Amino acid sequence: LSRVSGIKLNVEFLKSGRDLSDRAVEIAEHAIRTQVFNAFETLRGQIQERVTHLHSDSILLKGATASQEVINIARETTDFIIQDIKLATGELEKLIVAGSTMLVDLASMFNSLVSFQFRDWVNWFANLLECQSSPFHKYRFQTFLEGQMSSQRQKNGSTEIVKMDPLSPITPSFVFSLICVANNLVLLLPGLNITDSTFGDFKASEVLQRAAKGLLRSYVRLSADSVSPTIVNGIRTNCQGVNNVEVSNVSPYVISTFTQLLATRDFVKAIIDSDSDPEHVPLELPGYGESRSYVRSNKRVQNTSHIQKDIERMFEKKIEIVASISFKTDSVIEGILRFILKAFIETMRQETFTINGFQQLEVDIYFARLVVPLLVENTLASNALLGQMMKTAESRCVQVSHLESADLENIARSGMQELSL
């Protein structure tokens, strides 16, 4: 303790004639507190390096081995983080033991100090993970919250919660790797027994679970956004159709979209169903601020006037595009699928379709109805959105002319063969 620098003695105290032994507790407390702060600041720097390495290892993962590589990378990163925590807290335990042999009264005081700093570190780490999903995440700069470490106080009153620069690019495989790290630490952190003191109502596992919820929501949006440009360009290209040429196949962009969805399903399923992955508590996501779509609450009437449609829309049953998502394959894929189908609908509303363009959409929608049950078990919301797609196509077509049911079936089945299903 005598070698710890930065201890300044008050001049007025020295002039008072009191013995320095009267300040023994104060001096020891200052020295150990400084070391505790420094230890956790060093730990933060080490964790940022771990996340940076995880990013570089995971952003380009593709193909059949991607899911296993994500599992391995997340496990390796988790092991390094646990080692960093043990090293930092192990040195602090030695310091506390040394200080408490001189001053018994300090033992409980510094146990509480380490516990408080560890609680702040968990909050900081959870924020760090979430912030990697977007360079504009709210936790990068926000009003100071008690219990969250602030590295730098800003002049405008806000506090920089995470100082790490945004990593780029942000890919679905990288975000899913972070989800795996958070879930691994949910199980491992409680077993570290950082100190004997309790955290009160604070539970590290709950904080990390909330971070995993946010990352899971980001993964769903990011995966859907990766195919949205294909959808937009495909609809705009096909809206006029080919004059005087009968529709004979499913649109290539539709097959490409569902091919990517099938690959995503295999990727997610391989990770979630892995024997190395422990059981997970469902991550129920809040429903604030999400987009919504609609389905008829009663049978559609045949009146096509704009006024009638506006009146009917007032009584439609709402379907949440982002509903409750859990760490399960079916739930994750259903969330992505809802975003994709909503992108179809919103793009269709901006276009006008010829007869050929409408019939091509009719084939594509029929094909989607065949593929959706192969992606998810619960098809209620997806079928409702597909029904809305058909209704939107009819409302945006110059002259509606439906294909025969047998023709729809044959063309859609041929598209299924291209998916090797």
VEXKELUM-713022 format. One record per residue: z, x, y of N, C-alpha, C in turn. Coordinates in steps of 0.2 Angstrom, whole numbers, plus 5000, padded with zeros to 4 digits. Atoms other than C-alpha are relative to their C-alpha. Layout:
<atoms>
ZXYZXYZXY
...
</atoms>
This chain:
<atoms>
500050044994500050005000500050045006
500049954994500350155012499350025002
500749984998498550195011499649955003
500450064997497950025017499950015007
500149984993497150055034500049935003
500150064996497049925048500749975002
499450034998498949895050500250025007
499849984994499349895068500749975002
499350024998501149895074500149975007
499950034993501649785089500550055004
499649954995502249905104500649975002
499350034998503549775109500550014995
499650005006504249775092500350074999
499749935000504449965092500550025006
499649994995505249965109500749964999
499450045001506549835103500550044996
499549975004507349965092500249984993
499950035007507249865076499750054995
500349955005506949965060499449974997
500650025003505249955052500149964993
499950045006506049895036500149925001
499950074998506349725045499349975000
500750025000504449715045499750014993
500249985007504249765026499649944997
500350055003503749595021499349985004
500650024996502549565035499450054999
500549955002501649735032499749994994
500250015007501549705014499549944999
500450065001500849535016499350015004
500649984996499549595029499550044995
500449955004498949735017499749964994
500250035006498849625002499549945002
500450064998498049475011499350035002
500749974998496649595018499650024994
500349985006496349665001499749934996
500350065003496149484994499449975003
500650024996494949435008499450044998
500549955001493949595005499749994993
500250015007493849564986499649944999
500450065000493149394988499350005004
500749994996491849445001499650044996
500449955004491349584989499749964994
500350045006491149454975499549955002
500650044997490049344986499450045000
500649965000488849484989499850024993
500249995007488849524970499649934997
500350075003488449334966499349995003
500650014997487049334979499550044997
500549955004486249484970499849974993
500150045007486449384953499549955001
500450064999485549234960499350025002
500649974998484149344968499650024994
500349985006483849424951499849944996
500250065004483849254942499449975003
500650034997482549194955499450044998
500649955002481349344951499849994993
500150015007481549314933499849944997
500250065002481249134932499549965004
500450044996480049074945499350004997
500750005003478449124935500049974992
500050025007479049054918499649944998
500450065003477748944909499950014993
500250005007477148904892500549984995
499650035005477948864876500750045000
499449965000479249004878500549995006
499650004994479848954895500749975000
499450045001481248834890500550054997
499549955003482048974879500250055005
499949944996481849104892500549975006
499550034995482748984905500750004997
499450005003484148964893500350074999
499849935001484249154890500250035007
499949984993484149194909500649975003
499450044998485449064913500750034997
499449975003486649134900500250075002
499949934998486449314905500350005007
499750014994486749264923500749985000
499450035000488249164919500550064997
499649945002488949314909500250055005
499949954995488749434923500549975006
499650034995489549304935500850004998
499350005003491049294924500350075000
499849934999491149484923500250025007
499849984993491149494942500649975002
499450034999492549364943500650044997
499449965004493649454930500150065003
499949934996493349624939500449995006
499750014993493849554956500749984999
499350035000495349454951500450054996
499549965003495949584939500350065004
499849954995496049714953500549975004
499550044996496949584963500749994996
499450015004498249554949500450065000
499649944999498649734949500350015006
499749994994498949734967500649965001
499450045000500049584966500650024997
499549975004501049664953500450065003
499749944996501249824963500449975006
499750024994501749724978500749964998
499550055002502949604969500650054997
499449965003503949754961500450025006
499649984994504449804979500349945003
499750064997504649634986499949944996
500150065005504949494973499849945004
500250064997504749364986499349995002
500750004999502949404988499649974994
500450025006502449354970499749945001
500350065000502249174972499549995006
500450004994501549194990499350024998
500749975001500049294984499749974994
500350045005499749194968499649945004
500350054996499449054980499450025004
500549984996498349154991499450014996
500549985004497249214977499749934997
500250075002497149024971499649975005
500350044994496648964988499350045001
500649964999495349104990499549984994
500450025006494649064972499749935001
500250064999494548884977499450005005
500550004995493548924993499350044997
500549965003492449044982499649954996
500350055004492048894970499549965005
500350054995491548784985499450045003
500649964997490448924992499550014995
500549995006489648964975499649934999
500350075001489248774973499549995005
500550004994488448774990499450044999
500649955000487448934987499549974995
500450025005486748854971499549945003
500350064997486248694980499550025005
500549984994485448784995499450034997
500649975002484248874984499449954998
500550055001483348704981499649995006
500450014994482748704999500250055005
499849954994482648825014500449965006
499750044994483248675025500649964997
499450035003484748625014500649995006
499550014995486148545024500650045000
499449955001487448665017499950075004
500149934997486648815026500350005007
499750004994487148755043500349935001
499850064999488348615046500750005003
499350004997490048565054500550024995
499549965004491448665047500449954996
499650055005492348575032500650044997
499549975003494048625027500050014993
500049985007494148715011499350034998
500649965002492448795012500050065005
500049944997492248975017499550005006
500549994994491449005034500050085001
500149924998490749185036499950015007
500249984993490249165054500149935004
500050064996490749035067499550015006
500550004995489348985078500249975007
499850024993489448955097499949935001
500150075000488748775095500549964996
499550035004490248735084499949994993
500150005007489348735068500250064996
499849945004489748855054499550014995
500549985005488648955043500350004993
499750005007489148905025499750054996
500449955005487849005016499650055004
500349954996487249165024499450034996
500649985004485949205010499449985002
500750024998484149205015499749964995
500350055005483149065007499550054995
500449975005482249124991499349975000
500750035000480349094990499650044994
500150075001479449024980500649964997
499650045004480548884974499749964995
500350045005479948824957500449964996
499650045005480548694944500450054995
499749965005480948834932500650035003
499449974997482048924944500649955002
499550054999482948764949500449984994
499750025006483248714931500550064997
499649945002483948894928500749995004
499450004996485248864942500449944997
499750065003485648694934500450024993
499749975006486048784917500650055002
499449964998487148914926500649965002
499550054997488148774935500349974994
499750035006488348684918500450054996
499749955004488848844909500750015003
499449984997490148884922500549945000
499550065001490948704921500450014994
499649995006491548754904500450065000
499749935001491948934906500550025006
499549984995492848944923500749984999
499450025001494348844918500450044995
499649965005494748964904500150075002
499949934997494849114916500750015001
499349994998496649074921500150055006
500049964994496449154938500750025002
499349994999498249134942500449954997
499650055003499749044936500149945005
499950054996499748934951499549945000
500450055000498948764952499649995006
500450014994497548704963500149935003
499950074998498248534966499549954998
500550045002496948404966499350034999
500749965000495548534967499850014992
500249985006494548554951499350035000
500649964999493248684950499449974996
500550035004492248594936499749945004
500350064997492048434947499550035006
500449974994491348544962499350024997
500749985003490048624950499649954998
500450065002489548464943499749965006
500350034994489248394960499450045002
500549954999488148554963499449984995
500550025005487248514947499649945001
500350074999486948334952499450015006
500549994995486048394968499450044998
500549965002485048524959499549964995
500450055004484448394946499649965004
500550044995483848284960499550045003
500549964998482948424967499550024995
500549995005482148464951499549954999
500450065001481548294949499449995005
500550014994480748284966499550065000
500449945000480048464965499549994994
500450015005479248424948499449955002
500550054998478448264955499550035006
500449974994477848354971499550054997
500549955003476948484960499449974998
500650035002475748354954499749955005
500250054995475648244969499350025004
500749994997474148334977499449994996
500550025004473148314962499949925000
500150075000473448124962499749985007
500350024993473048104981499250025000
500749985000471448204979499549964995
500350045005470948114963499849935003
500150074997471147944971499550005005
500450004994470247984987499250024997
500749985002468748064977499749944996
500250055004468647914965500049935003
499950074998468947764976499349975001
500750034999467047734979499650004993
500350005006466647764961499350035000
500749985000464847804955499549945000
500450065000463547674960499649994994
500450025006462747574946500150044994
499849975006463547684933500749974997
499450035003464747604921500650054999
499449965001466547674919500050024992
500049985007466547774903500650054997
499549965002468047884903500649995005
499449994996469847914910499950055005
500149954995469848004926500450074998
499749935002470148194923500750015004
499449984997471548204936500649964997
499550045004472448064927500350034994
499949975006472348154911500450075001
499649944998472948314920500749995002
499350024998474448224927500449994994
499650015006475048164911500150064995
500049945004474648324902500650045003
499549964997475848414915500749964998
499450035001477148274912500250014993
499849985007477148304893500250074999
499749935000477348484896500750015003
499350004997478848454907500549974996
499650045005479548334894500250054995
499949955005479448474881500550055003
499549954997480248604893500749985001
499450024998481648494898500449984993
499750015006481948434880500350064996
499849945003482048604873500650035002
499449984997483348654885500649964999
499550055001484448504884500249994993
499850015007484348484865500250074997
499949935004484648674862500750004997
499449995004486048714850500550045004
499649964996486748834863500349975006
499850044994486948704876500649964998
499550055001488648614876499849935002
500150064998488848434878500149995007
499950014993488648374896500249945002
499850064997489448244906499449975004
500650034996488048124913500150015007
499949994993487748174931499749945003
500250064997487648004939499850025008
500249994993486648024956500149945004
500050064995487047924971499449975002
500750034999485747804977499950005008
500150004993485847844996499350035002
500649974997484247875006499450004996
500649995004483047854992499449955002
500550044999481347774993500149944995
500050055004481147604985499349974998
500650045002479747504976500249934998
499950075001479647324971499649974994
500350045005479247204957500149935001
500050074999478947024957500649974996
499450045003480546914953499849944997
500350065003479446774948499250014999
500749995001477646744942499650005006
500450004994476346794954499549945001
500450054999475446654962499350035002
500749984999473546664965499850005007
500250004993473546644984500050075002
500149934998472846804991500050015007
500049994993473046775009500650055002
499549954998474046905019500649975001
499350034998475346785025500449984994
499650025006475746725007500250074997
499849935002475846915002500650025003
499449984996477046945016500649964998
499450055002478146795011500350024993
499849995006478146844993500450075000
499749945000478647024997500750005002
499350014998480246965005500449984995
499650025005480846894989499950044993
500149965005480347034978500650044998
499449965002481647124967499950075001
500049934998482047304972500050044994
499949955005481747444960500150075004
499849934997482547614965499550054997
500449955002481347754964500450064997
499549955003482847874962500649964998
499450035002484047784952500550054997
499549965003485447854941499750054996
500349945005484948024933500550034997
499549965003485848104920499750064996
500349945003485648274911499849984993
500350025006484648194897499250005001
500849994999482748214894499749945002
500350064998482348034895500149985007
499850014994483248014911499650045006
500449954995482448164920499349985000
500850015000480648124914499949935004
500150064997480847944920500150015007
499949994993481448004937499450035003
500649974997479948114939499449954999
500650055001478747974932500049955006
499950054995479447854945499750035007
500249974994479047974959499250005000
500749995001477248004952499749935001
500350064999476847824951500149975007
499950034993477547784968499450045004
500549964997476347924974499349974999
500750045001474847834966500049945005
500050064996475347674975499950015007
500149994993475547744992499450035002
500749984999473947834991499549955000
500450055001473047684985500049955006
499950044994473647585000499650025006
500449984995472647695011499350014999
500749995001471047685003499749934999
500450065002469647545000499650024994
500449985006468847534983499449954999
500650035002467147484978500149974993
500050035007466847384961500150054995
499949945004466647544952500650045000
499449974999468047624960500649964997
499550055002469147474956500150014992
500050005008468647474937500250074998
499849935002468947664936500850005000
499350005000470747634942500349954995
499750055005470947484930500050044993
500049965006470447604916500650055000
499449954999471747734922500649974999
499350035000473147614924500149984992
499950025007472847544906500150064996
499849945003472847724900500750025001
499349994998474447754909500549964996
499650045004475247604900500150024993
499949975007474847684883500450065000
499749935000475547854888500749995001
499350004998477147804896500549994995
499550015006478047744880500150074996
499949945004477747914873500450055004
499649964996478647994888500749985000
499350034999480147884890500149944995
499850055004481147764880500049935004
499950064996481547644894499449995005
500650014996479847584901500049945005
500050064996480447434911499850025007
500249994993480347514928499350035001
500749974999478747614925499549954999
500550055001477847464918500049955007
500050034994478347374934499650035006
500449964995477647514945499349994998
500750015002476047504935499749945001
500250064998475947324938499949995007
500150004993476147354956499450045002
500649964999474747484955499449964999
500650045001473547354948500049955005
500050054995474047224961499750045007
500349974994473747354975499350024999
500849995001472047404968499649945001
500450064999471547224968500049985007
499950014993472147204986499650045004
500449954997471147354991499350014998
500750005003469547314982499649955004
500550044997468047244991499849944996
500250065004467547134977500350024993
499749995006468647124961499649984994
500450015006467747134945500350034994
499749975005468747164929499650024994
500449985007468147254913500349964995
499850035006468247174896500650044997
499449975003469847204887499850054994
500249955006468947284872499750065003
500349944997468047404884500650045003
499449964998469747454892500350034995
499649975006470547484875499650064998
500449945003469047594869500050065004
500149944995468947704885500750035000
499449974999470847724886500250044993
499949965007470947774867499750065000
500449935000469647904870500450055004
499649954996470747974884500650024996
499449975004472247984872499850054995
500249945004471248094861499950065003
500049944996471048214875500750035001
499349984999472948224876500250024993
499849985007472948264857500649954997
499550055002474048104854499749954995
</atoms>
